[in-house]
């Protein structure tokens, strides 16, 4: 899955980042990617619905 690969790449970038501003940017991007993956997994598992609530 591309998103999982992106997360791994971000983790590697974070490990190598020295600049605090760059580290924070990567941390935020990594957090967003992990949240997106969690939503996708929950939709696939049926824990949440993709249908609108109305």
C-alpha angles and dihedrals in degrees: 000000000000095000092056090050090050090052091052091049091051091050090054092047091050091051090054099040116109104172111087093220092051091047091052092049091051092045090054093047090047092050091051092048091050091050091050090051091049091054092048091050092048091051091050092048091049093241090125131026126234090209117102113253094239 
